[in-house]
């Protein structure tokens, strides 16, 4: 089992969701987050004062998958999120030692579904 974490542009969430759905991966958790990477933010002027904005709005998508779904999930995220421009995001894949479905008590791959 793996935990796939993707940090993407907010406007690409629906494209990523659709691509994941088409890949047979329909369960996910999404959160609004802020952060900075290679973009290092931008500068804007507000009422004549320059202000550096270095924490940008992003969406973090977390998906717990069984091993056979890791590659399709990653490819779907890339397909949905890629614009070819800086700031498209990152994907992290972590080992998931245990998963427990609260309602039934199922454990492991069966709990992921």
C-alpha positions as CSV (number, residue, x, y, z in Angstrom):
1,X,0.0,0.0,0.0
2,X,1.1,3.5,-0.8
3,X,0.1,7.0,0.0
4,X,0.3,9.3,-3.0
5,X,0.4,13.0,-2.1
6,X,0.2,15.6,-4.9
7,X,0.6,19.3,-4.5
8,X,-1.1,21.0,-7.6
9,X,-2.4,24.3,-8.9
10,X,-6.0,24.9,-7.5
11,X,-7.4,25.4,-11.0
12,X,-6.2,21.9,-12.1
13,X,-8.1,20.0,-9.3
14,X,-11.1,19.2,-11.5
15,X,-8.8,17.9,-14.3
16,X,-6.9,15.7,-11.9
17,X,-10.1,14.4,-10.4
18,X,-11.5,13.5,-13.8
19,X,-8.2,11.9,-14.9
20,X,-8.1,9.8,-11.6
21,X,-11.7,8.8,-12.1
22,X,-10.9,7.6,-15.7
23,X,-7.9,5.6,-14.3
24,X,-10.2,3.8,-11.8
25,X,-9.0,5.8,-8.8
26,X,-12.0,7.5,-7.3
27,X,-11.2,8.0,-3.6
28,X,-9.2,11.0,-2.5
29,X,-8.8,13.7,0.0
30,X,-8.1,17.3,-1.1
31,X,-7.0,20.2,1.1
32,X,-6.3,23.9,0.4
33,X,-2.7,24.6,1.3
34,X,-0.1,27.4,0.8
35,X,3.5,27.0,0.1
36,X,6.4,28.0,-2.1
37,X,8.7,26.0,-4.3
38,X,10.8,27.0,-7.3
39,X,8.4,29.8,-8.1
40,X,9.5,31.7,-5.0
41,X,6.3,33.8,-5.1
42,X,5.7,37.1,-6.8
43,X,5.6,40.8,-6.0
44,X,2.5,43.0,-6.2
45,X,1.7,46.6,-5.4
46,X,-1.1,47.5,-3.0
47,X,-1.9,51.1,-2.4
48,X,1.5,52.1,-3.6
49,X,3.4,49.7,-1.4
50,X,5.3,46.8,-2.9
51,X,4.5,43.5,-1.1
52,X,6.3,40.2,-1.7
53,X,3.9,37.2,-1.8
54,X,6.0,34.1,-1.4
55,X,3.4,31.6,-0.1
56,X,1.1,30.6,-3.0
57,X,-2.2,28.9,-3.0
58,X,-2.1,25.2,-3.9
59,X,-4.2,22.1,-3.4
60,X,-2.9,18.9,-1.8
61,X,-4.5,15.7,-2.9
62,X,-3.9,12.5,-0.8
63,X,-4.8,9.1,-2.2
64,X,-4.2,5.8,-0.5
65,X,-3.8,3.1,-3.1
66,X,-2.9,-0.6,-3.3
67,X,0.4,-1.2,-5.1
68,X,-1.2,-2.0,-8.5
69,X,-2.9,1.4,-8.6
70,X,0.3,3.5,-7.9
71,X,1.4,3.9,-11.5
72,X,-2.1,4.6,-12.9
73,X,-2.7,7.2,-10.1
74,X,0.6,9.0,-10.7
75,X,0.1,9.0,-14.5
76,X,-3.5,10.4,-14.1
77,X,-2.2,13.2,-11.7
78,X,0.5,14.1,-14.2
79,X,-2.0,14.1,-17.1
80,X,-4.5,16.3,-15.2
81,X,-2.1,18.7,-13.6
82,X,0.6,19.3,-16.2
83,X,0.7,22.7,-18.0
84,X,4.4,22.6,-18.8
85,X,5.0,25.8,-16.8
86,X,6.8,26.3,-13.5
87,X,4.6,25.6,-10.5
88,X,2.7,22.6,-11.8
89,X,3.5,20.8,-8.5
90,X,5.0,17.7,-7.0
91,X,4.0,14.1,-6.3
92,X,5.3,12.2,-3.3
93,X,4.9,8.5,-2.8
94,X,5.1,7.1,0.7
95,X,4.9,3.6,2.1
96,X,1.6,3.1,3.9
97,X,2.2,0.5,6.6
98,X,-1.5,0.2,7.8
99,X,-5.0,1.3,6.8
100,X,-8.1,0.6,8.9
101,X,-11.6,1.2,7.8
102,X,-13.4,2.6,10.9
103,X,-16.9,1.4,9.9
104,X,-16.0,-2.3,9.5
105,X,-12.6,-2.7,11.1
106,X,-11.1,-4.0,7.8
107,X,-7.4,-3.7,7.6
108,X,-4.8,-3.4,4.9
109,X,-5.6,-3.4,1.2
110,X,-9.2,-4.4,1.8
111,X,-9.7,-1.2,3.8
112,X,-8.5,0.9,0.9
113,X,-11.0,-0.5,-1.4
